[in-house]
Amino acid sequence: MRKGEALMKVGDLVHDYGVGQSGIVVDIIISESPYRSSRTYFEILYEDGSIDLSERKDLEVTYESRG
């Protein structure tokens, strides 16, 4: 994470530039491997009803949950 970047959390409304849709973060998945550095994926429920994983680089928080 870059300095000044907000942490995303479950419930945040985000825009995914990779797929061109908005959605809600429903889970955060950290993938760890002994062969490479860990990666963080965000499970997103998109406006069309689909659910998929996205990486931080494709996401922008448009509304932060308060919970």
LUMDOLUM-405030 format. One record per atom (N, C-alpha, C, O): residue number from 1; residue in three letters; y, z, x; atom name; chain. Coordinates in pm, 1 decimal. Layout:
BEGIN
    n  res        c2        c3        c1  atom  chain
  NUM  Ala         Y         Z         X    CA      A
...
This chain:
BEGIN
    n  res        c2        c3        c1  atom  chain
    1  Met    -117.3       0.0      84.0     N      A
    1  Met       0.0       0.0       0.0    CA      A
    1  Met     124.2       0.0      88.9     C      A
    1  Met     131.9      72.0     188.5     O      A
    2  Arg     220.4     -82.3      50.2     N      A
    2  Arg     344.0     -89.6     125.4    CA      A
    2  Arg     437.2      26.0      91.4     C      A
    2  Arg     431.4      81.7     -18.2     O      A
    3  Lys     521.9      60.9     185.6     N      A
    3  Lys     618.6     168.7     163.2    CA      A
    3  Lys     707.2     133.1      44.1     C      A
    3  Lys     757.5      21.2      34.4     O      A
    4  Gly     725.5     228.3     -45.5     N      A
    4  Gly     810.3     207.6    -161.5    CA      A
    4  Gly     737.0     150.6    -282.3     C      A
    4  Gly     794.9     141.8    -390.5     O      A
    5  Glu     611.7     112.2    -266.2     N      A
    5  Glu     533.2      58.9    -377.0    CA      A
    5  Glu     482.0     173.0    -463.7     C      A
    5  Glu     430.3     272.0    -412.1     O      A
    6  Ala     495.9     159.9    -592.6     N      A
    6  Ala     448.2     263.6    -683.2    CA      A
    6  Ala     296.7     257.4    -694.6     C      A
    6  Ala     237.4     149.6    -688.6     O      A
    7  Leu     234.6     373.2    -711.1     N      A
    7  Leu      91.2     377.6    -735.9    CA      A
    7  Leu      64.4     334.1    -878.6     C      A
    7  Leu     132.6     378.6    -970.9     O      A
    8  Met     -33.2     248.3    -897.9     N      A
    8  Met     -71.5     211.3   -1034.0    CA      A
    8  Met    -171.3     313.2   -1083.5     C      A
    8  Met    -250.9     367.6   -1007.0     O      A
    9  Lys    -165.5     338.2   -1214.1     N      A
    9  Lys    -259.3     432.9   -1272.0    CA      A
    9  Lys    -310.1     378.4   -1404.7     C      A
    9  Lys    -251.6     287.4   -1463.3     O      A
   10  Val    -419.6     435.9   -1450.0     N      A
   10  Val    -477.8     396.7   -1577.7    CA      A
   10  Val    -372.0     415.9   -1686.6     C      A
   10  Val    -305.8     519.5   -1692.3     O      A
   11  Gly    -357.0     316.1   -1771.9     N      A
   11  Gly    -259.7     319.9   -1880.0    CA      A
   11  Gly    -133.6     240.6   -1851.7     C      A
   11  Gly     -56.3     213.1   -1943.5     O      A
   12  Asp    -111.0     202.9   -1725.6     N      A
   12  Asp       7.1     122.9   -1692.6    CA      A
   12  Asp      -5.4     -17.2   -1750.7     C      A
   12  Asp    -113.2     -76.6   -1749.7     O      A
   13  Leu     105.7     -69.4   -1801.2     N      A
   13  Leu     113.1    -207.7   -1845.9    CA      A
   13  Leu     151.7    -291.1   -1724.7     C      A
   13  Leu     249.1    -260.0   -1656.1     O      A
   14  Val      76.0    -396.8   -1698.1     N      A
   14  Val      98.9    -478.8   -1579.6    CA      A
   14  Val     103.3    -626.4   -1616.9     C      A
   14  Val      52.3    -667.0   -1721.4     O      A
   15  His     164.7    -705.6   -1530.3     N      A
   15  His     155.4    -850.4   -1542.0    CA      A
   15  His      72.1    -897.8   -1424.2     C      A
   15  His      99.0    -861.1   -1309.8     O      A
   16  Asp     -28.8    -979.1   -1451.9     N      A
   16  Asp    -117.9   -1033.8   -1348.9    CA      A
   16  Asp     -76.5   -1178.7   -1324.8     C      A
   16  Asp    -101.9   -1266.6   -1407.2     O      A
   17  Tyr     -12.4   -1201.7   -1210.7     N      A
   17  Tyr      33.8   -1336.0   -1177.2    CA      A
   17  Tyr     -81.4   -1429.5   -1143.5     C      A
   17  Tyr     -65.9   -1551.5   -1149.4     O      A
   18  Gly    -196.2   -1373.9   -1108.4     N      A
   18  Gly    -313.5   -1456.1   -1076.8    CA      A
   18  Gly    -368.3   -1528.8   -1198.4     C      A
   18  Gly    -417.5   -1641.1   -1186.6     O      A
   19  Val    -360.3   -1465.6   -1315.8     N      A
   19  Val    -411.7   -1527.8   -1438.6    CA      A
   19  Val    -300.6   -1557.4   -1539.2     C      A
   19  Val    -325.9   -1620.1   -1642.1     O      A
   20  Gly    -178.7   -1513.3   -1510.7     N      A
   20  Gly     -65.5   -1542.0   -1597.4    CA      A
   20  Gly     -66.5   -1467.4   -1729.3     C      A
   20  Gly     -19.4   -1519.4   -1830.4     O      A
   21  Gln    -120.5   -1344.6   -1729.2     N      A
   21  Gln    -125.5   -1264.4   -1850.9    CA      A
   21  Gln     -83.1   -1121.0   -1821.7     C      A
   21  Gln     -85.1   -1075.0   -1707.5     O      A
   22  Ser     -45.2   -1052.7   -1927.5     N      A
   22  Ser     -17.3    -909.3   -1918.5    CA      A
   22  Ser    -138.1    -832.6   -1969.1     C      A
   22  Ser    -220.7    -886.4   -2042.8     O      A
   23  Gly    -147.7    -706.7   -1929.0     N      A
   23  Gly    -258.3    -623.7   -1973.6    CA      A
   23  Gly    -236.9    -478.5   -1936.6     C      A
   23  Gly    -133.6    -440.8   -1881.4     O      A
   24  Ile    -336.6    -398.2   -1968.3     N      A
   24  Ile    -332.7    -254.2   -1941.9    CA      A
   24  Ile    -441.5    -219.1   -1840.3     C      A
   24  Ile    -555.3    -264.7   -1851.7     O      A
   25  Val    -405.5    -138.0   -1741.4     N      A
   25  Val    -503.7     -90.6   -1643.0    CA      A
   25  Val    -596.3       7.9   -1714.2     C      A
   25  Val    -551.1     109.7   -1766.5     O      A
   26  Val    -727.7     -23.4   -1715.7     N      A
   26  Val    -823.3      64.5   -1783.1    CA      A
   26  Val    -913.4     139.7   -1684.4     C      A
   26  Val    -978.9     236.9   -1722.2     O      A
   27  Asp    -917.1      95.4   -1558.6     N      A
   27  Asp    -996.7     165.5   -1457.4    CA      A
   27  Asp    -950.4     121.9   -1319.4     C      A
   27  Asp    -896.1      12.7   -1302.4     O      A
   28  Ile    -972.1     207.2   -1222.3     N      A
   28  Ile    -941.4     176.3   -1083.0    CA      A
   28  Ile   -1070.9     193.4   -1004.8     C      A
   28  Ile   -1134.4     298.7   -1010.0     O      A
   29  Ile   -1109.2      88.8    -932.4     N      A
   29  Ile   -1237.3      86.6    -862.5    CA      A
   29  Ile   -1211.5      71.1    -713.6     C      A
   29  Ile   -1144.7     -23.0    -670.7     O      A
   30  Ile   -1264.8     164.2    -634.8     N      A
   30  Ile   -1252.8     155.6    -489.6    CA      A
   30  Ile   -1388.0     114.0    -434.6     C      A
   30  Ile   -1487.6     185.0    -448.9     O      A
   31  Ser   -1389.4      -2.3    -371.4     N      A
   31  Ser   -1512.2     -58.3    -314.9    CA      A
   31  Ser   -1515.9     -24.5    -166.1     C      A
   31  Ser   -1429.3     -66.6     -89.4     O      A
   32  Glu   -1616.8      51.6    -127.0     N      A
   32  Glu   -1629.3      90.4      13.1    CA      A
   32  Glu   -1751.3      22.8      74.5     C      A
   32  Glu   -1855.5       9.5      10.3     O      A
   33  Ser   -1736.9     -19.2     198.6     N      A
   33  Ser   -1845.3     -86.2     269.7    CA      A
   33  Ser   -1840.6     -44.2     416.2     C      A
   33  Ser   -1732.3     -28.8     472.6     O      A
   34  Pro   -1956.6     -25.6     478.1     N      A
   34  Pro   -1956.6       8.7     620.9    CA      A
   34  Pro   -1917.3    -111.8     707.5     C      A
   34  Pro   -1892.8     -96.2     827.2     O      A
   35  Tyr   -1911.1    -230.7     648.6     N      A
   35  Tyr   -1884.7    -353.1     724.0    CA      A
   35  Tyr   -1740.6    -400.7     716.1     C      A
   35  Tyr   -1701.0    -489.4     791.8     O      A
   36  Arg   -1661.5    -343.9     626.1     N      A
   36  Arg   -1520.6    -381.8     615.1    CA      A
   36  Arg   -1442.1    -264.8     554.6     C      A
   36  Arg   -1499.8    -168.0     505.0     O      A
   37  Ser   -1312.3    -276.3     560.1     N      A
   37  Ser   -1229.7    -168.0     505.7    CA      A
   37  Ser   -1242.8    -163.5     353.2     C      A
   37  Ser   -1277.2    -263.1     289.5     O      A
   38  Ser   -1215.0     -47.2     296.8     N      A
   38  Ser   -1228.2     -31.2     151.7    CA      A
   38  Ser   -1123.4    -116.9      80.3     C      A
   38  Ser   -1015.1    -142.1     133.3     O      A
   39  Arg   -1157.6    -160.7     -40.0     N      A
   39  Arg   -1067.1    -240.7    -121.5    CA      A
   39  Arg   -1053.4    -174.6    -257.4     C      A
   39  Arg   -1148.4    -116.4    -309.7     O      A
   40  Thr    -934.4    -184.3    -313.4     N      A
   40  Thr    -909.2    -127.8    -445.1    CA      A
   40  Thr    -893.6    -240.8    -545.4     C      A
   40  Thr    -817.3    -335.0    -524.1     O      A
   41  Tyr    -967.3    -229.6    -654.9     N      A
   41  Tyr    -958.9    -326.1    -764.4    CA      A
   41  Tyr    -913.1    -252.8    -889.6     C      A
   41  Tyr    -940.8    -134.2    -907.9     O      A
   42  Phe    -843.8    -324.2    -973.8     N      A
   42  Phe    -795.0    -269.6   -1099.6    CA      A
   42  Phe    -861.4    -345.3   -1212.9     C      A
   42  Phe    -853.8    -467.9   -1219.7     O      A
   43  Glu    -927.5    -270.7   -1302.8     N      A
   43  Glu    -988.5    -332.0   -1419.9    CA      A
   43  Glu    -880.6    -341.7   -1527.3     C      A
   43  Glu    -821.3    -241.2   -1566.5     O      A
   44  Ile    -855.9    -463.4   -1574.1     N      A
   44  Ile    -745.8    -489.5   -1665.9    CA      A
   44  Ile    -799.4    -538.6   -1800.4     C      A
   44  Ile    -884.9    -627.0   -1805.7     O      A
   45  Leu    -748.1    -480.1   -1909.0     N      A
   45  Leu    -772.0    -531.1   -2043.8    CA      A
   45  Leu    -652.9    -620.5   -2075.2     C      A
   45  Leu    -541.2    -572.7   -2095.1     O      A
   46  Tyr    -678.5    -751.9   -2079.4     N      A
   46  Tyr    -571.2    -850.1   -2096.6    CA      A
   46  Tyr    -534.5    -870.2   -2242.8     C      A
   46  Tyr    -609.0    -833.1   -2333.5     O      A
   47  Glu    -418.1    -929.8   -2263.2     N      A
   47  Glu    -364.6    -953.1   -2397.6    CA      A
   47  Glu    -454.7   -1040.5   -2483.2     C      A
   47  Glu    -447.0   -1034.1   -2605.9     O      A
   48  Asp    -540.6   -1122.7   -2421.7     N      A
   48  Asp    -633.0   -1207.5   -2499.4    CA      A
   48  Asp    -764.4   -1137.1   -2531.3     C      A
   48  Asp    -854.2   -1196.7   -2590.9     O      A
   49  Gly    -775.9   -1009.0   -2491.3     N      A
   49  Gly    -895.1    -930.3   -2520.2    CA      A
   49  Gly    -999.9    -930.4   -2410.7     C      A
   49  Gly   -1098.2    -856.8   -2418.7     O      A
   50  Ser    -979.8   -1012.7   -2307.7     N      A
   50  Ser   -1076.6   -1016.4   -2197.9    CA      A
   50  Ser   -1052.6    -898.9   -2102.5     C      A
   50  Ser    -943.6    -841.7   -2098.2     O      A
   51  Ile   -1156.2    -864.6   -2026.7     N      A
   51  Ile   -1148.1    -759.4   -1925.3    CA      A
   51  Ile   -1195.1    -819.8   -1794.1     C      A
   51  Ile   -1299.3    -885.2   -1788.9     O      A
   52  Asp   -1117.6    -797.7   -1687.1     N      A
   52  Asp   -1154.4    -852.0   -1557.1    CA      A
   52  Asp   -1092.8    -765.1   -1447.6     C      A
   52  Asp   -1006.5    -681.6   -1474.2     O      A
   53  Leu   -1138.4    -786.1   -1324.5     N      A
   53  Leu   -1084.9    -713.9   -1209.3    CA      A
   53  Leu    -972.8    -794.0   -1145.7     C      A
   53  Leu    -974.6    -917.1   -1146.0     O      A
   54  Ser    -875.2    -722.7   -1091.3     N      A
   54  Ser    -765.2    -786.4   -1020.8    CA      A
   54  Ser    -729.7    -702.0    -898.9     C      A
   54  Ser    -758.7    -582.5    -893.6     O      A
   55  Glu    -667.5    -765.4    -802.6     N      A
   55  Glu    -621.2    -695.0    -683.5    CA      A
   55  Glu    -472.2    -665.0    -695.5     C      A
   55  Glu    -400.2    -731.8    -769.8     O      A
   56  Arg    -427.2    -564.7    -622.4     N      A
   56  Arg    -288.1    -519.1    -626.5    CA      A
   56  Arg    -189.7    -632.2    -599.3     C      A
   56  Arg     -82.4    -637.0    -659.5     O      A
   57  Lys    -225.1    -722.7    -509.5     N      A
   57  Lys    -132.2    -828.9    -469.7    CA      A
   57  Lys     -95.0    -921.2    -585.1     C      A
   57  Lys       8.2    -988.0    -579.6     O      A
   58  Asp    -177.4    -926.1    -689.5     N      A
   58  Asp    -151.2   -1012.4    -804.3    CA      A
   58  Asp     -80.4    -940.4    -918.5     C      A
   58  Asp     -42.2   -1003.8   -1016.9     O      A
   59  Leu     -62.4    -808.7    -907.0     N      A
   59  Leu     -12.9    -729.0   -1018.7    CA      A
   59  Leu     129.0    -676.4    -997.6     C      A
   59  Leu     170.4    -646.0    -885.8     O      A
   60  Glu     201.2    -667.0   -1107.8     N      A
   60  Glu     331.7    -602.0   -1108.5    CA      A
   60  Glu     334.7    -507.7   -1228.3     C      A
   60  Glu     305.7    -548.7   -1340.8     O      A
   61  Val     369.6    -381.5   -1204.3     N      A
   61  Val     379.6    -284.5   -1313.1    CA      A
   61  Val     504.0    -318.7   -1395.3     C      A
   61  Val     614.1    -328.9   -1341.2     O      A
   62  Thr     485.3    -336.3   -1526.9     N      A
   62  Thr     598.7    -363.4   -1613.7    CA      A
   62  Thr     636.6    -241.0   -1696.0     C      A
   62  Thr     749.9    -230.0   -1742.8     O      A
   63  Tyr     541.6    -148.3   -1714.0     N      A
   63  Tyr     569.5     -22.6   -1783.5    CA      A
   63  Tyr     469.3      81.8   -1736.0     C      A
   63  Tyr     348.4      61.3   -1746.5     O      A
   64  Glu     519.0     193.5   -1683.9     N      A
   64  Glu     431.4     300.3   -1633.2    CA      A
   64  Glu     395.5     397.2   -1744.2     C      A
   64  Glu     481.1     439.3   -1822.1     O      A
   65  Ser     265.6     432.4   -1750.5     N      A
   65  Ser     224.3     535.4   -1845.3    CA      A
   65  Ser     275.2     669.8   -1795.9     C      A
   65  Ser     297.5     688.0   -1676.2     O      A
   66  Arg     293.3     761.6   -1885.6     N      A
   66  Arg     344.4     893.6   -1847.4    CA      A
   66  Arg     234.2     995.8   -1837.9     C      A
   66  Arg     259.3    1111.2   -1803.2     O      A
   67  Gly     111.7     955.4   -1868.3     N      A
   67  Gly      -0.4    1049.1   -1872.1    CA      A
   67  Gly     -60.4    1072.6   -1746.5     C      A
   67  Gly    -155.9    1149.8   -1737.2     O      A
